[in-house]
Amino acid sequence: MQTEDRATTSQSGVSVAQLDEVISRSQNYLLSLQNPEGYWWAELESNVTITAEVVLLHKIWGTDTTRPLHKVENYLRRQQREHGGWELFYGDGGELSTSVEAYMALKLLGVSETDPAMQKARQFICDRGGISKTRIFTKFHLALIGCYDWQGIPSIPPAIMLLPDNFPVTIYEMSSWARGSTVPLLIVFDQKPVYLTNPTIKLDELYVEGREHARFELPRHGDWSDLFVHLDSVFKQLENWNLMPFRQEGLAAAEKWVLERQEATGDWGGIIPAMLNSLLALRSLGYGSADPIVERGLQSIDRFALETDDCYWVQPCVSPVWDTALVMRALIDSGVAPDHPAIVKGGEWLLQKQILDYGDWAVKNKAGKPGAWAFEFDNRFYPDVDDSAVVVMALHAAKLPNDGLKQAAIARAVDWIATMQCRPGGWAAFDIDNDQDWLNQIPYGDLKAMIDPNTADVTARVLEMAGRLGLGIRDQGSGEIQSASVPNSQSPMPNSLSPHRIDRALAYLRQEQEPEGCWFGRWGVNYIYGTSGVLAALSLIAPQTHRREIERGAAWLMTVQNRDGGWGETCFSYNDRSLMGQGDSTASQTAWALIGLLAAGEATGKYETNAIERGIQYLLSTQRPDGIWDEAYFTGTGFPCHFYLKYHLYLQHFPLTALGRYRQLVGS
């Protein structure tokens, strides 16, 4: 970076005074959002199916009159697009299954099919094949109220609950989110309930071929996966003849598993699908709405809801730990003192949220000891590597009154993360070696999210954490990894982040680099997210030995910069890799690209000045006077190609992080 006269302007005319003003406005805005308890938390937005399925749940339980569900109608009407459908993510042109579920919810809320909005929705849905072309989970929800036939829903033998942990396939080979949703579904799929709702509805008008001509069967793909369809027919015959082996024992084990995994707050797994399915399982087993277990479960869903004067909708999850750690990092990176009262309060809140209980991860990870963090307020069974690594970095940067307590928490987390390394060398989100890809081909796995394999973005986060802590840093002269340990760590080798573990992770990232120079982003959209994370890691942990990879990653970011100076990437890049890095500029994705380029410059000593300053100028020019950036697009990823998220703080704290790191570069 050219440094002359940098105290007043940068090369492209970026005023340092303006930069400082924008940073200050952003800091003040974020500081104003802190909860008195110390955490930050903003809306986590998804498509309308989450809310639609909650409407269905309350109609099934008969608890709809005790919630302001009448406001959902306004929410759904406002989310409907001009073409008549509802979107999977902003600007996608509308999606069939999402639209069918929204239509179902509106009918359950009493909206007539002759309503103009419903007529437009019906046309949109029928033009795309109608109910028969929807995903399995949409058909499942329709089957619960008799709008689809259970014959077209997969059968799952409850006996899988009885398989020993060392069996080649158990529920623990499923991703945590799939597991938390599947176990209760074992019960529901077995019972095949059909509930009467008020009002009782039919959706026959959404069968293009006519309900009487519909074929309620599992889709075939013309490949080896059709074996599962044949197997499903066998299961259905066994069900019809009441000959399913160990059925009652499996159902009892599934019920026990569901009950054991309910949090004291009522949550299951911290995600709405697991919460909904668990409540549906209890309903099908005859539990009543006044049962304390059910009451807590319904109340936990209430806490995921957001309400305004005229709208009511439900988030798929809540993200206070994630939000808090990332906001703290942004504030400190942008110049807020590490011992600022807000930072101290946030750090102490995070310390209280460390999970010291064993969770599902311990089934396959026998070496690890508790010490991680989860995404949500309460989720003791499912802490994750990504959150834990970010919390460690936030705590490390903060200056807290009780440094010994902080260091002990960091040591526990690092030791746990080390034991979560997968066979290929990377890290996954929630589990170790959760990578049996064939599970994505089972009939009800049409979201292709049945497993949780290691990914470049989570692996990069771990390596960035190691670099921030001074673990595994390579000697600038010899290239050898320096020996280091985490203060207060009680775990002996090899549970710590040893040089061998670091080398395996670096080899994994090298292998995962795309031919274009970028990296895939599993948890953020998409290649911009993945590339930013890896560059941030490599610049700290292996700036010399992986210089070529760093340069190629930075070069790719340069090629996808938009004319307005920003960066953007459509969610469709998951469906079509030719769209990688292509899309309208957004504040969050521009920030990710800048974070990556700044890291690459630090590693190589060669800053891409023009690209960086054009990106900085984009952020400066798009901030509102109140310190807020606007962004309509979804830049968070739930399940690639199938479920996306909009973190309402991403567009605030990531730009501040980028601007803060740039401000450090240009100096005073």
Stockholm file with secondary structure:
# STOCKHOLM 1.0

chainA/1-668         MQTEDRATTSQSGVSVAQLDEVISRSQNYLLSLQNPEGYWWAELESNVTITAEVVLLHKIWGTDTTRPLHKVENYLRRQQREHGGWELFYGDGGELSTSVEAYMALKLLGVSETDPAMQKARQFICDRGGISKTRIFTKFHLALIGCYDWQGIPSIPPAIMLLPDNFPVTIYEMSSWARGSTVPLLIVFDQKPVYLTNPTIKLDELYVEGREHARFELPRHGDWSDLFVHLDSVFKQLENWNLMPFRQEGLAAAEKWVLERQEATGDWGGIIPAMLNSLLALRSLGYGSADPIVERGLQSIDRFALETDDCYWVQPCVSPVWDTALVMRALIDSGVAPDHPAIVKGGEWLLQKQILDYGDWAVKNKAGKPGAWAFEFDNRFYPDVDDSAVVVMALHAAKLPNDGLKQAAIARAVDWIATMQCRPGGWAAFDIDNDQDWLNQIPYGDLKAMIDPNTADVTARVLEMAGRLGLGIRDQGSGEIQSASVPNSQSPMPNSLSPHRIDRALAYLRQEQEPEGCWFGRWGVNYIYGTSGVLAALSLIAPQTHRREIERGAAWLMTVQNRDGGWGETCFSYNDRSLMGQGDSTASQTAWALIGLLAAGEATGKYETNAIERGIQYLLSTQRPDGIWDEAYFTGTGFPCHFYLKYHLYLQHFPLTALGRYRQLVGS
#=GR chainA/1-668 SS CCCTTTTTBCTTCCBHHHHHHHHHHHHHHHHHTCCTTSCCCCCEECCTHHHHHHHHHHHHHTCGGGTTTHHHHHHHHHHCCTTSCCCSSTTSCCCHHHHHHHHHHHHHTTCCTTSHHHHHHHHHHHHTTCGGGSCHHHHHHHHTTTSSCGGGSCCCCGGGGGSCTTSSSCGGGSCHHHHHHHHHHHHHHHHCCCCCCSSCCCCGGGCTTCGGGCCCCCCCCSSTTHHHHHHHHHHHHHHHTTCCTTHHHHHHHHHHHHHHTBCTTSCBTTSHHHHHHHHHHHHHTTCCTTSHHHHHHHHHHHTTEEECSSCEEECSCCCHHHHHHHHHHHHHHTTCCTTCHHHHHHHHHHHHTCBCSCCGGGGTCSSCCSCBBCSSSSCTTCCBHHHHHHHHHHHHHSCCSCHHHHHHHHHHHHHHHHHTBCTTSCBCSSCSSBCCGGGGGSTTCTTSCSCBCCBHHHHHHHHHHHHHHTCSCBCTTTCCBCCCCCTTCCCCTTSSCCHHHHHHHHHHHHHHCCTTSCCCCSSBSSHHHHHHHHHHHHHHHCTTTTHHHHHHHHHHHHHTCCTTSCBCCCGGGGTCGGGTTCSCCBHHHHHHHHHHHHHHHHHHSCCCHHHHHHHHHHHHHHCCTTSCCCCCSCCEEEETTTEEEEETTHHHHHHHHHHHHHHHHHCC
#=GC SS_cons         CCCTTTTTBCTTCCBHHHHHHHHHHHHHHHHHTCCTTSCCCCCEECCTHHHHHHHHHHHHHTCGGGTTTHHHHHHHHHHCCTTSCCCSSTTSCCCHHHHHHHHHHHHHTTCCTTSHHHHHHHHHHHHTTCGGGSCHHHHHHHHTTTSSCGGGSCCCCGGGGGSCTTSSSCGGGSCHHHHHHHHHHHHHHHHCCCCCCSSCCCCGGGCTTCGGGCCCCCCCCSSTTHHHHHHHHHHHHHHHTTCCTTHHHHHHHHHHHHHHTBCTTSCBTTSHHHHHHHHHHHHHTTCCTTSHHHHHHHHHHHTTEEECSSCEEECSCCCHHHHHHHHHHHHHHTTCCTTCHHHHHHHHHHHHTCBCSCCGGGGTCSSCCSCBBCSSSSCTTCCBHHHHHHHHHHHHHSCCSCHHHHHHHHHHHHHHHHHTBCTTSCBCSSCSSBCCGGGGGSTTCTTSCSCBCCBHHHHHHHHHHHHHHTCSCBCTTTCCBCCCCCTTCCCCTTSSCCHHHHHHHHHHHHHHCCTTSCCCCSSBSSHHHHHHHHHHHHHHHCTTTTHHHHHHHHHHHHHTCCTTSCBCCCGGGGTCGGGTTCSCCBHHHHHHHHHHHHHHHHHHSCCCHHHHHHHHHHHHHHCCTTSCCCCCSCCEEEETTTEEEEETTHHHHHHHHHHHHHHHHHCC
//
